[in-house]
Amino acid sequence: MEHSCRARADLAVASEHRREGIATVLIEKLKEIAAKRRVYVIFVQADTGIEDEPAMALYTKLGRREDVVHFDIAVEGETSAA
């Protein structure tokens, strides 16, 4: 079985609507779309600050945590953060 991979998307819920289950619904819909496209896993990159604890709890509930190291490698002439 072949699998698709390599797509990137940013997902955020407006601060005034957080903790209403919106992110869970969005992620569940994303899982449905991914399954139809034969994607076998969704990788989530999350920040780990105190303000990110609710998001981390959500991701922990929905998936399995893997501790990885992330590197930002600057590109000459590039001024925006990726």
N, C-alpha and C positions, 0 to 999 in steps of 0.2 A: 504494500500500500504506500503510495506516495503522499507526502504531506507538503502543504504550503507553509511558507514562513517568510519572515522579514517584512513586517509592516509596523509602522509607528504611529501612535496617536496620543494626544494629550487628553486627559479626562479630568474635569474639575466640576464641582458643584458650587454655585454661588454661596458665599458664607451665610447669607440669611436663610438658605434652604438646606443647610447641612443638618445631619442627624434626623432626616425625614425618610430615609430609605431610598433616596434617589440614586445614589451611587450603586447600591446593591442591584437595583432594577437595571441600570445602565450596564453593569458588568454582566448580569445574567443575559441580557440581550446580546451583548458582545460575544458571549460564549455560544449562543445560538448561531450567530453569523459565522463565527470561527469554525464551528462544527460543520456547517454547510460548505465551507471552503476547505475542509479537511485539514485545518490547523489543529495541532494536537496539544499546544500549550500556549498560554498567554503570559508573557513576562511583564512584571510590574516593577518599575523603579520607583522607590519611595524615599522621601526624606525622613530623617529620624529625630527631628527636633520635638520638643514638648508639644508644640502646636500640631504636630503630625500624628500624635498618639491615636486619635480616633480613626484616622485612615489606616494606620498600621494594624489596629484591632480588626478593622474590616477585612483587610487583605489576609490577615492570619486566619480569620474565620472562613474565608473563601478558598484559601490555597495553602501551599506548603512553603515555608520560609527557607530560603537559601542565603547564606551569608557570602556575598561576593565583594570584590573590590572594584570600584568604578574609577576610571581615569578620564579626565578631560585633557585632551591634547590639543593645544592651540594651533591654529592654522595661520601661517604668516599673512598679515593683512586683515584677518578676521577680528572684529571688535566686539561682536555680540557673544553672550554666553549661550552655549547649547544645552 
